[in-house]
Amino acid sequence: MSSNAELVREVMSWAEERLHEELSVPLLAARAGYSIHHFTRLFAAQAGLSPSEWLQARRVAKAASLLAGGAKVSDAAAECGFSDTTTFARAFRRETGLSPSAYRGGARPAEPPRAVPPPSEPTGGAASGVIASCRLERLPRLELVGLAAEVGPDPALPGRLWARLEPEARAAGILPPRPEYYQLARWDDSPASSFTCLVAFLAPGATPPPLPFSATATPAARCLVCVVPGSPAAIPAAYAELYTRILPGRSERPSGSWVLERYPEAGVTELCVPLEK
């Protein structure tokens, strides 16, 4: 990685942890140690957009995640560094074409928003691994509804749960119009022996679901998010890479007995591991 790319990545990572604060281009330039003019040109060359465009898009992306998890519009605005809800609504509509309240209610853009890179971190080691990149992200509390089972010696069990989830949820009348799917693994002792697998969709504020469905919530957490492109067949190798190569090389350690998979787009899986310093 070039020194310029590394500098931009470091500033991105620093800003991403402070989206709730009063950030500005002069402040980012000062962090990099450059003049505003030079930093703006350097940032645009590496990221493909100006620092102010990137900052607004990342704030809106974080706000969208909070709103999808059921956060109030005013709370999402404050958490993402907007001075008031009017400014927030204007920025959110520019990026998504929707109002924050409509997005919170389940509406989604007809066209996907522009791709805005989060600060990716080197995963450490050769690029031949199945994990393409890792980044730090603060995940909101997620209310999930789905099918759960204890997974022991039968590794095919999650696949059978997935095959049942959508048709049974639709038949029960609880499947959202635009479901966002997740897979949650939880364990008491060690996931190597057995763990509880929940295949689920996001259902903020849902009433208790009918059997055989169960509802659970993941706590808000600072997570290491690892991007795994390609076939789901690569996921076991991605977990091996995560726990044997990536996590041992970091100063933080997993903070809970759970890990979350989410699927932001077709052909991409993100492994979300809560961290503590």
C-alpha positions, 0 to 999 in steps of 0.5 A: 500500500502506498504512503498516500493511500495509508495516510488517507485510510488512517484519516478515514479510520480516525473520522469513522470513530468520531462521526458523532463529533463536529468534524470538518475538512480543515480538521481532517487536513490537520489530522493528516498534517497537510494544507486543506488544498493539498489534503483535498486533492490527495483524498480525492485521488485515493477515495474518488470523492472529496473529503466533505462528500465522503464524510457526509456519505459515511454519516448517512450510511451510519444513520441508515444502519441506526434507523434500520435498527429502530433508532429515532430520527433525532437520535440518529441525527445526533449520533451521526454528527448532524446539528439538527434534524432538518440538516440531517433530513436534507443530507439523508434525502440527497444520498438515498432519495428518501426521508429518514422517517420513511427509511425507518419505516421500512422504505428502501431506495429504488436504486442502490446508493453510491458506493462510498468506501469505509476505512478498510484495514489491512487484514495482515498477511497475504492477499490470498485469503478469502477475506477481502478487507476488514474495518471497524464499525459500531453496530446498533442494537438489532431486533431479529426474528427467525428460526433457531437450532442447536448446531453440533455435529451436523454442519448442514443444519443452518442451511436447512433453517435457511430453506425454511425461513422465508416460506414459513415466515411468509405463510405466517404473515411476519415477513417484512416487504424488504427483509434484511437477513442475518445469521447469529451464532451464540455459544456458552462455552466454545463454538467448536463443540456446539452453538445456537444458530439463528437465521433471521430477518430484521424486525424492529419493534416486532411483537412476539412472533408465533412458533416456531419463530423466536425473537432475539436482540444483539446488543449495540457493539463495536465490531470488526467487520470482515468482508467475504465476497463470493460463494457461501462455500468460502465462509468456513475458510473465512472464519478460520482466517479470522480466528487464526490470522486476523484476530491474533494480530490485533490488540483488541479481543472478541468481547462476547460469545457471539458473531453475526453474519449479514448480507449487504448485497448479493455475493457478499457476506460480512462477518461481524465480531464484537471487540473489546480493547 
